[in-house]
Amino acid sequence: MLSLIHTFTESSYDTSTVSIAENNALIAVAHRDGVSLLDAENHRTITTFNIPRDYGVHTMTFIPDKLQLVAQSKDGVFKSFNLINKHIMEGATLEHFIQLPNISLWRGVPIWHCMDKARQHYFSASFSQHESPVPVLWIPSHIPVVAWTQGSSMIALGCRDGRVILLRLPNSHVA
């Protein structure tokens, strides 16, 4: 049987996404006013990071060392939140990408879902020799993608017509 531990009742929590750290001590909540970091053990809000309302957090993940939280917007833009000095950095480092459990690796290279302003879905990769992410797979526009998720070697695309398209990535790594 489940038992209620605590209810956080901030009025600004119009929650869109929630993430729990691996040790269950920290919780990140994305809401209309930013991203709040909650202390699950002491039942308090540690801090709130202010981000633009149009950022639209899709997923958030704590880096295993619990010093960083990485968020990805619905259009594929990353932000890294430093939990110690409370700074926000645009993007994520290659080191962070490789540590994220919800980032797929294609031949050892991190790839992730993106969507452009015309709502065209595609996947970008972070190659060490490029400063910016590089598009590597465009999803045909006739596929009506409305939801997506990814794991270490698989991507699932949920479609408006009810289909779920699974993409498996080769799991060989670059040495």
C-alpha positions in Angstrom: 0.0 0.0 0.0 1.2 3.5 -0.8 1.5 6.1 2.0 1.4 9.8 1.6 4.7 11.4 2.6 4.1 15.1 2.0 2.3 17.5 -0.4 4.0 20.6 -1.7 1.4 23.3 -2.2 3.1 26.3 -3.8 0.5 28.2 -5.8 2.9 28.6 -8.8 3.1 24.8 -9.3 1.2 24.5 -12.5 3.4 21.4 -13.0 4.4 20.2 -16.5 7.3 17.9 -15.7 8.7 16.3 -12.6 12.1 14.5 -12.1 13.4 12.6 -9.0 17.1 12.2 -8.3 18.4 8.6 -8.1 18.7 8.8 -4.3 15.1 10.1 -3.9 16.4 13.1 -1.9 15.8 15.8 -4.6 12.8 16.5 -6.8 12.7 19.0 -9.7 9.4 20.4 -10.7 8.9 22.4 -14.0 6.1 24.9 -13.8 5.0 28.1 -15.5 7.3 30.3 -13.4 10.5 28.1 -13.8 12.0 25.0 -12.3 11.9 24.4 -8.5 14.2 22.2 -6.7 12.5 20.5 -3.7 14.1 18.7 -0.7 12.1 15.5 -0.4 13.5 14.6 3.0 13.0 18.0 4.7 9.8 18.9 2.7 10.9 22.3 1.6 11.7 24.2 -1.6 15.4 24.7 -1.9 15.4 27.2 -4.8 13.5 28.2 -8.0 15.3 28.8 -11.3 13.6 31.4 -13.4 13.3 30.4 -17.1 11.2 32.0 -19.9 7.6 30.8 -19.9 7.9 29.8 -23.6 10.8 27.4 -22.8 8.3 24.4 -22.4 10.2 21.8 -20.4 9.7 18.3 -21.9 12.1 16.3 -19.7 14.5 16.9 -16.8 17.2 14.6 -15.5 19.6 14.8 -12.6 23.2 14.1 -13.5 24.3 11.1 -11.4 26.6 13.3 -9.2 23.5 15.3 -8.3 25.3 18.6 -8.8 23.5 19.4 -12.1 20.0 19.1 -13.4 19.6 19.1 -17.2 16.3 20.1 -18.9 15.3 19.7 -22.5 12.6 21.8 -24.0 9.9 20.5 -26.3 11.9 21.8 -29.3 15.2 20.1 -28.2 16.9 23.0 -26.5 18.9 22.1 -23.4 19.6 24.0 -20.2 21.9 22.9 -17.4 21.1 24.0 -13.8 24.0 24.1 -11.4 22.5 23.0 -8.1 25.5 24.4 -6.1 25.9 28.0 -7.4 22.3 28.1 -8.8 23.4 29.3 -12.3 21.7 28.3 -15.5 23.9 27.4 -18.5 22.5 27.3 -22.0 23.1 23.8 -23.5 24.7 20.8 -22.0 28.3 19.5 -22.2 29.2 16.3 -24.0 30.1 14.9 -20.6 26.6 15.6 -19.3 24.9 14.1 -22.4 26.7 10.8 -22.0 25.6 10.6 -18.3 21.9 11.2 -19.0 19.9 8.0 -18.9 17.3 9.3 -21.3 19.7 10.3 -24.0 20.2 7.7 -26.8 23.7 6.9 -27.9 24.3 6.2 -31.6 27.7 4.6 -32.1 28.8 6.3 -28.9 27.5 9.8 -29.9 24.6 11.3 -27.9 21.4 12.1 -30.0 18.1 13.6 -29.0 14.8 14.7 -30.3 14.3 18.3 -31.6 11.5 20.2 -33.3 11.9 23.3 -35.4 9.5 26.3 -35.5 7.6 24.7 -38.3 7.0 21.7 -36.0 9.3 19.4 -38.1 10.6 16.7 -35.8 14.2 15.6 -36.1 17.1 14.2 -34.1 20.4 16.0 -33.5 23.8 14.6 -32.4 26.6 16.1 -30.4 29.9 15.4 -32.2 33.1 16.5 -30.5 34.4 18.2 -33.7 31.3 20.4 -34.0 30.5 23.4 -31.7 26.7 23.1 -32.3 24.4 20.0 -32.5 24.1 18.5 -36.0 20.8 17.2 -37.4 21.2 13.5 -38.2 17.7 12.1 -38.7 14.6 14.0 -40.0 11.2 12.5 -39.3 9.0 12.8 -42.5 6.4 15.5 -42.0 3.6 13.1 -42.9 4.2 11.2 -39.6 2.1 13.0 -37.1 4.4 12.9 -34.0 2.7 14.2 -30.8 4.8 12.5 -28.1 8.3 11.0 -27.9 10.7 9.4 -25.4 14.0 7.8 -25.6 16.3 5.4 -23.8 19.9 4.4 -24.2 19.3 2.6 -27.4 15.7 3.0 -28.4 13.4 5.9 -29.4 9.6 5.8 -29.3 7.5 8.2 -31.3 3.8 8.5 -30.4 1.6 9.5 -33.3 -1.7 11.4 -33.5 -3.2 8.4 -35.4 -2.4 6.0 -32.6 0.7 4.5 -34.0 3.8 4.1 -31.8 7.0 4.0 -33.9 10.0 2.3 -32.3 13.5 3.1 -33.6 16.4 0.9 -32.3 19.9 2.4 -32.5 23.0 0.3 -33.2 24.8 -0.1 -29.8 28.3 -0.2 -31.0 30.5 2.6 -29.6 33.2 4.8 -31.1 36.6 4.0 -29.5 
